[in-house]
């Protein structure tokens, strides 16, 4: 295949962008396998001279790391399940049901996407504290159980499903729950999967909200644990911090690699820039 | 018992009234065609029967039951959609049997009904295919099969043949009639194609701008159009309808005059303005009329060849009309006589555009 000059330029540009984006990941992985001495003397060496698992062992010894990973997973899983469920139900209602004030309600809901987190942070903190969920992982999950972005993305995707498919089912006396399960979900599966992955990754990486709610180490999430090793509290052990970084990003990275086709398609269809 | 009754039914979207004061009774087991141009309210009427659209005012009865507030699923109706609405992720067999399964029919019953529908609609061998692997005609048959297995009392079809090519459409029309004759549901069929309406329908409801224009057998709709709209909509080519005036036994078109038979004069009564209508095939263009008093002078402008017939465009003074001639037609530029078959003319009121009726001997 002949590649013209313009395409060459694109290829070079893509390669450059990829290198810039991949650099921090490779940097973290390579330094996490070095001794502190090697990292200090040869920070740009990408293949460690004597690879070691010492940093990972150190992390597991110093922190209840399994517990922290479990916390992060539980929060991300709960948030993903509930957000997906509420988004599916709300999007279904917005697309396939007729009710008064549908347009205005959708507008209000979508406008919440533009309210910065810092505005809702304090009211949410007060509510969660009043519910006695301070320093509790469920306090982290609670305010995230539904979300306008999910409703927006799934609504866009459900709008591509012909209304007559749902009408046929309604005429056959099939209930809404069954319609969603048997007819709608198989058709919008890619969008639901990718939206779920986005929810999971966002929740996994969440930092500001957990830092407000969680106080004790055994309740920490991975991003808070990572912060410990970077801040003065955790000391200056740079290679250990890199080991925590790698552990933190490994799950979202794998998820993204498996489902990237779905994720890209959903954003391309909805016209949202990722 | 399976009749459908519309009693002053109206449907509005905000300020826009799409069905206006509809009164109509479809007899049980009858094939009714809802016919009309795009946007005339025919699909909305069908969707009201299906329970997919709310009724703004008036009453709709299915059998004895007023169904205004009855959910679609409780109306005992099945429907074939224009786009077929097949579930793309299910096979042909699953598409047909899905609703029976969900509604917990015994599996023997599901299998026998599904197999019967598959056999009847010639879908054998395609059972495990998905809709995307089927041709347009096959999809249409799957949609029909899915509607049939429900064995509902009311069978609704929304332009079911519009996505098929002409040859397949002619075949599918016959199939539809065959299906109806086997099950005898009350059959309501929406189309904008008058050939479909004429061939499939036992009754036709012709609609325009949300109003019922005519409700009669295909024969009567064609031969005795209820109003100017019906005369112009039905028939290909449509009827000629021109403004005319009447005075002392003579009909005038743009100043040209001809005598009107006495029986027709009684129908016209004291009116002196009206619409005169005649179908192109009921016109004789002749060089030597039987009686010059009962004919008008005309000038041939243009002749179209339809293969088996000729379409002759001619003018009476300035008014253009079309005649269909079976054999030798006059040449363009030729002066001839326009001689209507008075048994087949139609007169309409100038204000209401309604048919004035026919002389007693014609009825």
Interface residues (C-beta under 8 A of the other chain):
Chain A: X162 X164 X165 X167 X168 X169 X170 X171 X172 X173 X174 X178 X182 X183 X186 X187
Chain B: X50 X51 X52 X71 X72 X73 X74 X75 X77 X78 X79 X81 X82 X83 X85 X87 X88 X89 X98 X99 X102 X103 X146 X150
